[in-house]
Amino acid sequence: MLSFTQKEIALMQKLNTPAKVQDFLNALAFNFEEKGETLKSPIRVLREKKAHCLEGAIFGAYILSLHGHKPLILHLETTKDDFDHVIALFQKQGFWGALSKTNHAVLRYREPVYKNTRELVMSYFHEYFLDNGAKTLRKYSAPLDLSKFKKDWEVSEKDLWEIDKKLDKIKHYDIAPKKVFRNLRKAEKIEREAGKIVEYRKKK
């Protein structure tokens, strides 16, 4: 079992707002999993300075929990030809916002202006599309409270696959009935071009 150093604790104490946590997440390199799939704990993310979306969401939720928020994450489920996404949730004055670790120009941070989680999720719908413009977001999960997991998961040396498994099994809600998706208008060319912008490039 690992443990946080005083320097790491001091850093996490400074990340005392969702905006500061998001800035820190943005500064982390993107984890392309070149050596195989990972699901690193917050302490490993902090030390390795690299994260993919689920690792970033778990890390963000944990840091938020140190400052009075519940450690909540939410799964965005897509069609089989696209990649799912996970965000960390937070509330401010009764409204919902989200942290997001992504390598793209879209699917990013959300200000706490949404009345409920569905309203927040729907803000991602038109940003979620393939290179051909087809919109792919289909379901979203109930919030998953990470405080329900066994003690010390945040400093685990092992990958947190139990969180991934629980996220798959937790109740999911349909964005809309299937018939609604039959004739969706594709994202426009300029949107697709913007969607190709990446923050970090995979090493060749």
N, C-alpha and C positions, 0 to 999 in steps of 0.2 A: 504493500500500500504506500502510495506517495503522499507527500504533505506539502502544502504551500509554504514558501519562504516568506519572511517578513517583507521583502521587497515586492513579492507577488501580491501579498495581502494589501499592501499600501497602494499598489496600482489598482486593484479591484475596488478599493474604497474610493478612489478618485473617479471611477466610472459610475457616477451616482445619478445619472439621468439616462433615459433611453437614447437620446441623441448622442451622448458621449460613448455609449456602448456600441451604437451603430458606426460611429466614426472609427472605433477600434476594430470592429469587424471588417470594415472596408479596407483597413490598412494591412490586414492579414493576407498573405498570399493564398491563392485558391488551391485547394487540395485536389489534384487530378488523379490521385490514387494510382500512380505509376507502378507501385510495388504491390498492388492488390487492394481490395476493399478495406476501408477502415471506418470506425465510428468512435473517434477519440473522445475521451473525457475532457472536461474543461481544463484540468491541469495540464494535460498533454497538448491541447490546443494552444494554451498560453506559452508553453515551452518550445513547441515546434513551430509556432507562428504560422500556422497553415490550417485551413478548414474548408470543407465543402458545405453545402447548404444545411444538412441535418446537424453536422458538427457545430456549425455557426449558430443554429437555432438553439441547440442544447446549451452551448456556451453562453449565449445571450440571455437565455431564460435563467440560468444559474446566477449570472452577475446581477440581473434585475432582482432576483430573490434576496440578494444581500442588502437591497435597499428598499425593502418593504413590499415588493410585488410577489405574486404567486409565480412559480416557475412553470409557465404554460407554453406548450408548443402545439402547432396545428398543421395537419397534413393536407396539402392540395394534391388531389389525384387527377391524373390526365388520362387521355386515351393511350392505348398500348404503344403507339408510335412516337410518344413524347416522354419527357422526364418529369417525374413528380417533383414537388418542392415542399419545403417545410419552413415555417416561420415561427418566431417567438412572439407571444402576445403580451400586451400590457394595457393597463387601464389608467386613465387620468381623468379625474372629475367625472367618472362614470362612462367615459367614452373609450373606445378601443383603438389601439394602434398596434403596429407590428415592426419587429426587427427582421432583417433578412440578409443572409449572406449569399450573394449571387455573383456570377462572373459577367453578367450581361447588363445592358442598359435598362432593362425592365425587371419587374418582379422584385422591387426594392423596398426600402423603408416606407412605412405608412404613418402619417401623423395621427394622433388620437382624436379623431373627429367622427368615428363611426359608432352608431347606436348599439350595434350588436356584432357578433362575429360573422354572421352571414353577410351583413352589409359590407364589412371589411373585406371578406373573401371576394365579393363581387367586384371590388375595385381592381382585382387582378385579372378578371375574365378577359377583357379585350387586349391585355398585354400578353396573354398566353397563346402563342401560335407557332406553327411550324414554319420552315423556310418557304413553303408554298403558300403561306397565309392562312391555312386551315386552323381554326380555333379549337383548342384541345382540352380545356379545363372542364371536368365533368362532376367531380365530387369534392367534398371537404369533410374533415373529421371534426368531431367534438374536441374541445381543448383537452390535451393530456397534461395532467399535473405531475411533474417530475418528482415532487416531494413524496409521492406514493411509492417510489422505488426504494430498494434496500439502502441502508445507510452507507455513506461514503462513496457513492457512485461518481461524485464530482472529482475524486482523486484516484480513480481506478487506473491501474496500469493496463488493464484489459479493455478491449473494445466493448462498447455498450449495446450489444446486439439485442438485449432484452427490451430496450427502449424502442428499437426499430420494430421488433415483433409486436409489441403492445400497440404501437402506432398503426400497424396494419389491421389489428383486430378491433380497435376501438370503433364505436359507432360512426358511420359516415353518412352524409346527407347528399342527395342529388342536387346539383345546381338547378336543374329543370327536367321535366319529362323528356324522354328520348326523342319524341317527335319534334320537339323544339329545335334539335340540332341538325335536322335533315337539310335545311336550306339556309344555313348561316352564311352571311357575307364574309368573304375572306378579308384579312388584314390588307391594307393598301400597300403599294410598293414602297412608299416612303417609310411606312411603319416597319416593313420587313427589313429594309436597309438599316434602320436604326437598331433593330433587334440583333444585328450581326456584330455590333460593337461589343468588344470584350474588355474587361479591366486587366486581366492577366492572361498571358499566352502560354500554352503548354510547351515545355521544352522538347525539342526534336532529338 
